[in-house]
Amino acid sequence: MKWVWIVGIVLALLAAGCMQPPQGGTQSQGNAQPPWSPPMQNYRVELTVQAPFSTASVAIEDSGRVQYAAEEQGKPPVAEEARVTPEKALELKQLLLSNGFMNLNAAYEDESLADATTYQISVNFGEATKTVVCKGSCPNEFKEVEDKVRELWGREIVEVGV
């Protein structure tokens, strides 16, 4: 009877050990995901488009809430709100984690383009923030995220240049 107790305790300890996440470990070289795992909720992605005569931003939250704000020289500010499904918002998050965006440098700027539009994407996962600024030629990972934000917004984003 005593051995039944011992076997039961050993099995319980083994089962508990299998349920815990692995400690340490290495990440495969081909995986574009960051070494940390962001929360499934409480994330926000914001695209800001700063042109010589306007500034506009689109923010998308995990809940599907989409906020747009724009200021154009000589016009009153605009603020609009829309919704996408949480599944569509999740598509954006999955893109961010799979296409290498989280591994980009903080800035890609061509200073010789004085009047060029500056694009910025900020991603917040809970307390963690990743911001990438692009002026001139932007990396594909950046453009993919920008295109997805534009797709989810589904309307024009003001950009008034020279």
C-alpha positions, 0 to 999 in steps of 0.5 A: 500500500505504501508503494501506491502512495509513492507512485501517486506522489511521483506521478503528481510531481511529474505531471506538475513539472510538465505543466510549467513553461520551460525555463530559459531555452533558446530561440531558433535563428529563423524565428522573427518573434521576440524572445518575450511573449507579449500578452494576448490583450492590452495591446495598441498599435498607432500609425502616425503620419507627419507631413509638412502641413498635416499630422494624422494618426490611427490607433488600433486596440486589441478590442477592435477599437480604431481611433483616427485624429488629424490636424491639417494646416488651416482646418479644424482638427478631425477625430473619428472612431470606428470598430473592427472585429477583435479577430481583425485586430488580432491579425495585426498583432500576429503580423507584428510578431511574425514579420520581424517588425519587433526586431527593426531598428528604432529609426530609418531616416534619410535626413537629406529629405527635409520635406518628406513625410515621417511615418511612425509606428508605436506598438504597446504590449502592456508595459512594453513599447516598440517605436519605429520611425521611418522617413524616406525608404522604409523596410518591408516589415514596416510597410507591411504593418503600415498597410495593415493599419491602413486596411483596418482603418479603411479610409484616407489618412490625411497627408498634406505635403509640399 
